[in-house]
Amino acid sequence: MEVLIKKIQNAVRDVCIGSKFYRHTIWPHALGVAKSAKDFAETLGADLFVAQVGGLLHDIGAAKFGKDDHHITGVQLASPILLQCACPLEFIGVILSCIYSHRGSQNIPFQTQEAMCVAAADAKDHFDYVDELWLSHMRDLNTPTLFIFQELSDKLERDWKKTDPQIKVMLDGIYDRAKQRLVGIADGCIKPRERFYE
């Protein structure tokens, strides 16, 4: 499976690196979500391969077409990638379900534990890198600070609500720290920082 994961990872990287929407942030985000989803799956006894690959692919639609409906465009893009990489057919539907249900704003129920792990991993990465969310909204929206603050506060809250209680206990205060950091950034007390990439 490691060879297959590497093939899928390379295909996802190519789409992410070529993104006109999130070129600098989407690839590290995909890697972080894949790692956390796999960790959550291991703890919960879910399928590690499905969770990891679902994490890699969860935002591929956003990378290619932007954030609107990226849970749908992501499924459309991921399916041929998985087939081209010779992913076993029994995994494809489950992986696509992870992509389809990962967004906190859509209220799509999870069909599997792996999907729950991917959504929680996505939320965790948002909590860990709230600075990047802030900076991307400043660039993309060119809107007042209060509007950005409210939009991101709502996003973090949706992410937290969608996170399964079994996983919430593993996150040890991360949501509260992210909210505090967001307040500090909005107040101008904290200068937002970005991850640096190769």
Protein Blocks (a to p, Z undefined) as FASTA:
>chain_A
ZZmmmmmmmmmmmmmmmpcklmmmmmmmmmmmmmmmmmmmmmnopafklmmmmmmmmmmm
mmmnojnhklmmmmmmmmmmmmmnopafklmmmmmmmmmmmpmklopacfbfklmmmmmm
mmmmmmmmmmmmmmmmmmmnopafklmmmmmmmmmmmmmmmpcfklmmmnnomlmmmmmm
mmmmmnopaccdddddZZ
